[in-house]
Amino acid sequence: MFGLGVAFQLDVFLKSLGVGLLCGLLYSCFQGLRACGLRGRIAVFLEDVLFFVSAAFLTFFFLLETDFGRVRFFLLTGEAIGFLLWELFPGQAILYLLHKCGAAVRGRRRNKKNHKRKL
């Protein structure tokens, strides 16, 4: 039978880790938008919906391509582990940098507004 070998499952599991890392990167991009000033309730809602829809499509097409659309627990687990690995290691560093950059951008906006008021 095709797709039941251990080598195949290991290969697909490692690919699912990569898909999870990619979803983590996508989530970091949305966090970057929030750090730069998109903080309204509607904006956050739309970002969340857009993230979940894009992650669902990414997972769907990954499962469709690798295992003919069959949902396997180890593939979803691999994707979750990949996402968590991203969030724990590079995601935290990127989030820290994004918040620093966002604070700098918001500070410049405030300084420009204050400077205009003084003139």
Secondary structure per residue as TSV (DSSP state, phi and psi in degrees):
chain	resnum	aa	ss	phi	psi
A	1	M	-	360.0	143.9
A	2	F	T	-82.7	136.2
A	3	G	T	90.7	3.8
A	4	L	-	-105.9	-3.0
A	5	G	S	-72.8	153.4
A	6	V	H	-65.2	-38.0
A	7	A	H	-64.1	-41.5
A	8	F	H	-63.6	-45.5
A	9	Q	H	-64.2	-38.7
A	10	L	H	-65.4	-42.7
A	11	D	H	-61.2	-45.9
A	12	V	H	-68.7	-35.5
A	13	F	H	-63.8	-43.4
A	14	L	H	-64.9	-36.0
A	15	K	H	-66.5	-35.4
A	16	S	H	-68.2	-32.1
A	17	L	H	-60.7	-41.3
A	18	G	H	-64.0	-39.0
A	19	V	H	-65.2	-38.8
A	20	G	H	-64.1	-40.4
A	21	L	H	-62.9	-39.9
A	22	L	H	-65.3	-39.8
A	23	C	H	-64.0	-37.2
A	24	G	H	-64.2	-41.1
A	25	L	H	-63.0	-42.0
A	26	L	H	-61.6	-42.2
A	27	Y	H	-64.4	-38.3
A	28	S	H	-63.6	-34.8
A	29	C	H	-63.5	-42.0
A	30	F	H	-67.6	-35.0
A	31	Q	H	-64.6	-33.9
A	32	G	H	-63.7	-38.2
A	33	L	H	-63.1	-39.8
A	34	R	H	-67.5	-38.5
A	35	A	H	-66.9	-28.3
A	36	C	T	-88.2	1.5
A	37	G	T	129.4	-8.3
A	38	L	-	-82.7	88.5
A	39	R	-	-121.9	3.5
A	40	G	S	-67.2	158.6
A	41	R	H	-61.9	-41.1
A	42	I	H	-69.0	-40.5
A	43	A	H	-63.5	-42.6
A	44	V	H	-64.9	-42.1
A	45	F	H	-60.8	-46.4
A	46	L	H	-65.2	-38.5
A	47	E	H	-63.3	-43.1
A	48	D	H	-63.5	-44.5
A	49	V	H	-63.2	-43.6
A	50	L	H	-63.6	-39.1
A	51	F	H	-64.5	-48.4
A	52	F	H	-64.9	-38.3
A	53	V	H	-66.4	-44.8
A	54	S	H	-68.0	-37.5
A	55	A	H	-67.0	-37.1
A	56	A	H	-66.1	-42.5
A	57	F	H	-64.5	-42.0
A	58	L	H	-60.9	-45.3
A	59	T	H	-65.9	-42.9
A	60	F	H	-59.8	-49.3
A	61	F	H	-69.4	-31.7
A	62	F	H	-63.8	-48.3
A	63	L	H	-64.9	-37.1
A	64	L	H	-65.1	-40.9
A	65	E	H	-75.5	-41.1
A	66	T	H	-88.8	-37.7
A	67	D	H	-133.6	33.6
A	68	F	T	55.7	32.7
A	69	G	T	81.6	3.4
A	70	R	-	-77.0	130.7
A	71	V	-	-87.9	115.4
A	72	R	-	-112.8	140.0
A	73	F	H	-60.3	-41.0
A	74	F	H	-67.9	-25.3
A	75	L	H	-73.8	-42.8
A	76	L	H	-66.9	-35.9
A	77	T	H	-65.2	-42.7
A	78	G	H	-61.8	-39.5
A	79	E	H	-66.2	-41.1
A	80	A	H	-65.3	-40.2
A	81	I	H	-64.3	-41.6
A	82	G	H	-62.1	-42.0
A	83	F	H	-62.9	-45.1
A	84	L	H	-65.3	-38.1
A	85	L	H	-61.8	-40.6
A	86	W	H	-63.8	-46.2
A	87	E	H	-66.0	-33.7
A	88	L	H	-77.8	-34.5
A	89	F	T	-107.4	-81.4
A	90	P	H	-72.3	-27.5
A	91	G	H	-62.4	-39.9
A	92	Q	H	-67.0	-41.3
A	93	A	H	-66.1	-42.7
A	94	I	H	-65.8	-40.8
A	95	L	H	-61.6	-41.0
A	96	Y	H	-60.7	-46.5
A	97	L	H	-65.5	-39.1
A	98	L	H	-64.9	-39.1
A	99	H	H	-66.8	-38.0
A	100	K	H	-63.7	-45.3
A	101	C	H	-65.7	-40.6
A	102	G	H	-63.1	-40.2
A	103	A	H	-65.1	-38.7
A	104	A	H	-65.8	-41.2
A	105	V	H	-65.9	-44.6
A	106	R	H	-64.9	-35.0
A	107	G	H	-65.2	-39.3
A	108	R	H	-65.9	-39.9
A	109	R	H	-61.8	-43.6
A	110	R	H	-64.6	-41.4
A	111	N	H	-63.5	-39.8
A	112	K	H	-66.0	-40.8
A	113	K	H	-64.7	-43.9
A	114	N	H	-65.5	-37.3
A	115	H	H	-66.7	-39.1
A	116	K	H	-67.0	-36.6
A	117	R	H	-66.9	-35.0
A	118	K	H	-70.1	-30.4
A	119	L	-	-77.1	360.0
